[in-house]
């Protein structure tokens, strides 16, 4: 289980759902089929535990109001124009 917002190198997988940890965001992508059996129950438990830890991190650290933790360099899209190398 990851420690939400603790570092930039942890990740985990539940089914085909991938959760990547970063200091200023949690990235979740993929999909998961929660089947009504023992495996589905275990995956649902993992999702529940993870979402609880994420909410707890928000409540304890008040991260959502700290703009200093966000970094443009770590963002997927920078706010600058670059030359098109194909022209």
Backbone as CSV, one residue per row, in Angstrom:
resi,resn,N_x,N_y,N_z,CA_x,CA_y,CA_z,C_x,C_y,C_z
1,UNK,0.849,-1.177,0.000,0.000,0.000,0.000,0.897,1.244,0.000
2,UNK,0.562,2.196,-0.843,1.367,3.413,-0.932,1.041,4.345,0.232
3,UNK,1.938,5.257,0.511,1.735,6.344,1.468,1.406,7.583,0.651
4,UNK,0.140,7.995,0.567,-0.255,9.087,-0.331,0.530,10.376,-0.119
5,UNK,0.985,10.963,-1.212,1.684,12.243,-1.263,3.039,12.221,-0.552
6,UNK,3.587,11.043,-0.270,4.823,10.953,0.501,6.077,11.033,-0.360
7,UNK,5.995,10.612,-1.618,7.192,10.564,-2.457,6.784,10.479,-3.924
8,UNK,7.762,10.458,-4.794,7.515,10.420,-6.235,7.883,9.080,-6.869
9,UNK,7.971,8.024,-6.094,8.429,6.770,-6.686,7.575,5.551,-6.349
10,UNK,6.547,5.679,-5.552,5.724,4.524,-5.232,4.595,4.359,-6.243
11,UNK,4.243,3.128,-6.510,3.052,2.838,-7.296,2.503,1.496,-6.823
12,UNK,1.257,1.259,-7.179,0.635,-0.013,-6.844,-0.401,-0.325,-7.904
13,UNK,-0.866,-1.556,-7.902,-1.851,-1.977,-8.879,-2.915,-2.808,-8.185
14,UNK,-4.170,-2.533,-8.528,-5.307,-3.323,-8.076,-6.047,-3.729,-9.344
15,UNK,-6.044,-4.992,-9.673,-6.573,-5.425,-10.969,-5.743,-4.768,-12.057
16,UNK,-6.399,-4.125,-13.011,-5.682,-3.370,-14.039,-5.688,-1.878,-13.735
17,UNK,-6.020,-1.523,-12.514,-6.019,-0.132,-12.071,-4.644,0.188,-11.489
18,UNK,-3.988,1.206,-12.037,-2.648,1.589,-11.598,-2.751,2.887,-10.813
19,UNK,-2.102,2.932,-9.658,-2.088,4.113,-8.802,-0.633,4.540,-8.644
20,UNK,-0.315,5.761,-9.086,1.045,6.294,-8.974,1.051,7.412,-7.940
21,UNK,2.024,7.375,-7.090,2.156,8.341,-6.010,3.112,9.453,-6.408
22,UNK,2.743,10.691,-6.125,3.638,11.829,-6.263,3.421,12.731,-5.053
23,UNK,4.328,13.651,-4.839,4.214,14.509,-3.663,3.073,15.503,-3.768
24,UNK,2.666,15.856,-5.000,1.596,16.848,-5.143,0.345,16.299,-5.800
25,UNK,0.335,14.994,-6.131,-0.859,14.402,-6.717,-0.776,12.881,-6.703
26,UNK,-1.938,12.266,-6.829,-2.056,10.826,-6.988,-2.645,10.609,-8.374
27,UNK,-2.012,9.765,-9.189,-2.479,9.502,-10.546,-3.078,8.093,-10.566
28,UNK,-4.332,8.002,-11.026,-5.036,6.720,-11.087,-5.518,6.514,-12.514
29,UNK,-5.158,5.383,-13.112,-5.619,5.089,-14.465,-5.778,3.586,-14.654
30,UNK,-6.505,3.216,-15.672,-6.761,1.814,-15.957,-8.191,1.466,-15.630
31,UNK,-8.450,0.191,-15.435,-9.801,-0.221,-15.071,-9.747,-1.416,-14.146
32,UNK,-10.879,-1.687,-13.558,-10.977,-2.816,-12.637,-12.387,-3.365,-12.722
33,UNK,-12.501,-4.677,-12.727,-13.789,-5.356,-12.661,-13.922,-5.936,-11.262
34,UNK,-14.817,-5.380,-10.473,-15.046,-5.909,-9.131,-16.104,-7.005,-9.234
35,UNK,-15.624,-8.224,-9.350,-16.531,-9.359,-9.463,-17.081,-9.718,-8.090
36,UNK,-18.269,-10.297,-8.069,-18.937,-10.623,-6.804,-18.448,-11.987,-6.313
37,UNK,-17.134,-11.978,-5.936,-16.505,-13.180,-5.414,-15.391,-12.763,-4.466
38,UNK,-14.578,-13.711,-4.040,-13.524,-13.431,-3.063,-12.496,-12.433,-3.596
39,UNK,-12.092,-12.569,-4.874,-11.126,-11.640,-5.457,-11.699,-10.227,-5.509
40,UNK,-12.942,-10.104,-5.953,-13.586,-8.793,-6.001,-13.666,-8.155,-4.626
41,UNK,-13.960,-8.964,-3.618,-14.031,-8.459,-2.244,-12.672,-7.945,-1.775
42,UNK,-11.606,-8.701,-2.060,-10.260,-8.271,-1.657,-9.862,-6.984,-2.380
43,UNK,-10.193,-6.874,-3.670,-9.871,-5.662,-4.412,-10.671,-4.471,-3.878
44,UNK,-11.929,-4.691,-3.543,-12.753,-3.625,-2.970,-12.178,-3.163,-1.630
45,UNK,-11.685,-4.099,-0.835,-11.049,-3.746,0.432,-9.812,-2.884,0.196
46,UNK,-9.002,-3.245,-0.800,-7.808,-2.455,-1.113,-8.179,-1.041,-1.554
47,UNK,-9.186,-0.928,-2.410,-9.642,0.397,-2.849,-10.142,1.223,-1.677
48,UNK,-10.873,0.579,-0.787,-11.404,1.268,0.393,-10.276,1.762,1.298
49,UNK,-9.287,0.904,1.527,-8.148,1.284,2.368,-7.357,2.432,1.729
50,UNK,-7.114,2.339,0.428,-6.370,3.378,-0.268,-7.113,4.716,-0.237
51,UNK,-8.400,4.700,-0.555,-9.152,5.963,-0.557,-9.213,6.561,0.847
52,UNK,-9.299,5.730,1.864,-9.274,6.226,3.239,-7.952,6.898,3.580
53,UNK,-6.840,6.303,3.130,-5.524,6.895,3.382,-5.354,8.223,2.640
54,UNK,-5.914,8.310,1.424,-5.818,9.558,0.662,-6.615,10.659,1.367
55,UNK,-7.842,10.354,1.781,-8.668,11.341,2.489,-8.002,11.748,3.794
56,UNK,-7.433,10.800,4.502,-6.740,11.090,5.766,-5.561,12.034,5.536
57,UNK,-4.816,11.843,4.445,-3.686,12.729,4.142,-4.173,14.154,3.908
58,UNK,-5.289,14.309,3.196,-5.863,15.642,2.995,-6.248,16.272,4.328
59,UNK,-6.881,15.505,5.186,-7.353,16.041,6.466,-6.202,16.391,7.404
60,UNK,-5.181,15.565,7.449,-4.066,15.782,8.364,-3.128,16.890,7.902
61,UNK,-2.817,16.911,6.633,-1.811,17.838,6.128,-2.388,19.076,5.467
62,UNK,-3.679,19.053,5.200,-4.329,20.187,4.532,-3.618,20.526,3.224
63,UNK,-3.220,19.492,2.509,-2.433,19.657,1.275,-3.166,20.427,0.189
64,UNK,-4.475,20.323,0.152,-5.210,20.963,-0.929,-5.157,22.472,-0.874
65,UNK,-4.694,23.053,0.223,-4.593,24.513,0.298,-3.156,25.005,0.194
66,UNK,-2.209,24.094,0.033,-0.802,24.481,-0.070,-0.397,24.523,-1.535
67,UNK,-0.244,25.703,-2.080,0.171,25.824,-3.473,1.662,25.573,-3.653
68,UNK,2.436,25.665,-2.591,3.878,25.491,-2.700,4.266,24.062,-3.084
69,UNK,3.388,23.086,-2.827,3.710,21.698,-3.144,3.580,21.417,-4.633
70,UNK,2.894,22.265,-5.351,2.698,22.056,-6.780,3.887,22.605,-7.553
71,UNK,4.251,21.892,-8.563,5.411,22.293,-9.354,5.069,22.248,-10.830
72,UNK,5.260,23.349,-11.539,5.025,23.377,-12.983,5.964,22.415,-13.697
73,UNK,7.169,22.237,-13.202,8.112,21.340,-13.849,7.625,19.898,-13.790
74,UNK,6.841,19.551,-12.782,6.333,18.193,-12.649,5.002,18.001,-13.353
75,UNK,4.423,19.068,-13.854,3.124,18.989,-14.508,3.279,18.372,-15.894
76,UNK,2.192,17.786,-16.385,2.227,17.163,-17.702,2.296,18.184,-18.826
77,UNK,1.749,19.378,-18.620,1.718,20.398,-19.661,2.292,21.699,-19.114
78,UNK,3.388,22.123,-19.675,3.997,23.376,-19.270,3.336,24.527,-20.008
79,UNK,3.290,25.688,-19.401,2.686,26.873,-20.007,3.711,27.660,-20.807
80,UNK,4.298,27.026,-21.791,5.215,27.746,-22.656,5.133,27.150,-24.056
81,UNK,5.391,27.965,-25.041,5.370,27.515,-26.428,6.749,27.004,-26.831
82,UNK,6.744,25.955,-27.623,8.002,25.425,-28.131,7.908,25.399,-29.667
83,UNK,9.048,25.447,-30.318,9.080,25.404,-31.773,8.697,23.997,-32.251
84,UNK,7.925,23.969,-33.335,7.533,22.702,-33.930,8.712,22.171,-34.748
85,UNK,9.290,21.031,-34.384,10.460,20.513,-35.099,10.115,19.972,-36.497
86,UNK,8.838,19.850,-36.829,8.438,19.285,-38.115,8.158,20.344,-39.184
87,UNK,8.314,21.610,-38.833,8.081,22.685,-39.809,9.378,23.187,-40.394
